[in-house]
């Protein structure tokens, strides 16, 4: 079973994503901020991280940089999930090394298509 870590400070967003991914038979864990996300990623070794960008404690861009700079977490796929909508912000997020980008509000069908694509699964 593929493992997905959700890193998002909004508990409602985490619950929605968790329930959706669990429905599709993914093993899911959650972290409420970037620092906890880094700790969990290093210990749990998920196949994919859904990363919010705007978070207290440590924002998503900083978290992504730390994960990509660490040899033990560098290979984990990351999808940025954010309310940022401006093109320049999206480009900055992509340059940070993410494997995908989704704008909030999340469209569940689009999310699952991207998750499957990045995980190399058939729809």
N, C-alpha and C positions, 0 to 999 in steps of 0.2 A: 504494500500500500504506500503510495506517495505521501510525503509529509509536507505540509504547508504551514508556515508561521505567519500570523497576522500581526503586524506592528502598527497600532493605531491608538491614539489617546481617547477616542470616542467609543464608549462602551456599546452604544447602539450599533455603530458601524461594525465593530468587532463581532457582535452577536449575529448580525445579518450575514456577514461573510462566513462566519463559523458554521452557521446552520446550512447555508447554501453548499459549502464545500463538503461538509459531513454528509449531506444528502447524496452527493456524487461520490461517496466512499473514499474521501481523502482523510488522512489522519491530520488533525488540526490542533495547533497550539496558539496561544495569544500572548502578546506583550503590550503593555499600556504606554510604552515610551521607547525611544531609541536605545538607551542604556540597557534596559531589560532585554530588548530585542537582540542586541549584540551578545549578551550573556547566553540567552536561550539558543541563538543560532550556533554559537561555538559548542554548546553542550549537546544539543538535540540534533544538529546537522540536518535541517530540513532540505528538501529538494527545491523549494520555492519559498520566497518571502513576498507577501503583499505589504508594501511599505507606504504608510501615510507620509506626507512631506511636512506638513505643519503640525508639530507636536512640541509640547513643553519638555523640559529636561534636556533632550537632545533631538534636534530636528532630523527629518528623514535624509536630507542631503549629507549631513555630517555622519549619520549612521551608515549610509551607503558607502561613504569614503572609508570609514573604519573597517567595514566588512570586506571591501575590495582590496584594502591594503594588507589584510591578514591572510597569510597563505592557507590557513585552515578553513576560512569562510569565503575566500575569493571566488570559488566555483559555484556558489549558491546562486541560482537564478533569482532575479528581483523584478517585480512589477511595481512601479510607482502608482499609487492610488491617491489622487489629490484633487482638491478644489481649485488649484491653480489653473487658469484658463488661457493666460496670455502666451503667445507663441515663444517669446524670449524665455519665459520661465520653463516651458516645456522643453526647449532646446537645452537649457542648463541641466535639467533633470536627466535627459538622455545622455548628455556628455558625462554625467556622473557614473555611468556604466550600467544603467538598468537595461533589462531585457525587454521591457514593455512599459506602456504608459496608459493609464485609464483616468479619465476625468470623472469627478463626482458631479452629480449623483450617478452611482453605478447602475449600469444596465446589466442585469444578471446574465442574459444570453451572451452579450459581448464579453463579459468577464470570463465565463466558462469557455468560450471559444479561444480566448487568449491564453488562459491557463493550459488548456489542452495542447495548443500549438507549442507553447514554450516547453511543456513537459514531453513533447514528442508523442502525444497520444492521438488516436483517431477520434473524431467527433461522433 
